[in-house]
Amino acid sequence: NNRGELRIHESLDELRTDLADYVAELSEASVKERGVFAIALSGGSLIGLMGKLCEAPYNKTVDWSKWYIFWADERVVAKNHADSNYKLAKDGLLSKVPIVPSHVHSINDSVSAEEAAEDYEFVIRQLVKTRVVSVSEISDCPKFDLILLGLGPDGHVASLFPNHSALNEREEWVTFITDSPKPPPERITFTMPVINSASNVALVVTGDSKAESAHLAIDDVGPDCPLIPARMVQPAMGKLVWFLDKLAASKLEES
Ligand code: 6PG
């Protein structure tokens, strides 16, 4: 199947170790090739599942000074708000490893969702110019070294929700929504062309509430099934890897 590599884990602990190994290996390869590692995070359960990166051996072996951090999606709330994906990542990961503060690209939290999306795209454009972020040979989009995504029970990825017009955005790199079905309502998000221009995309999916959407995103379900956002994640030149636990994988046909 062309839906990427499936890594199905017996336990969450095993998944956490595999995910930390994967991120550490991509970081090393990217630093070797480009001198930097441009990684985009999401919110939700993902950050907790990345926790091993703050522990030995990763906390010492990863070249944190070369990391540039972005968000594939962010809630438009103050940076210190409990709903902020930035705060989640800072508390759970970034404050525990020696990241360079100026390499952490969080959103402008003092403007509207529309302006925050524009500002974020501008920031990425500047970093594409200086080659901190590479550029895709085929789409002119930024080519992140790694975009990490979670999966919603409704099939959403980043803040691209089913049947939402943001899903069809083809011009912008970053767009905004003010009616997110998952609270809070105002969010900014990478668009599908940006996700699909990345060198690597990982979808990290755990728990039985995700089993149906994992099935619809991965299996050969045919045209009568709903086309959920996660199914549209198809990196053109990059590599897609799924990290699933047994519960999330329980409805997959081939597992
Ligand atoms: C958010 C996240 C979102 C998340 C998925 C899955 O703002 O909620 O960025 O994209 O990754 O909703 O979240 P869970 O893994 O917690 O289900």
Residues whose N, C-alpha, C, O or C-beta is under 5 A from the ligand:
A	BS01	6PG	S42 G43 G44 S45 L46 D73 L149 G150 L151 G152 V157 A158 S159
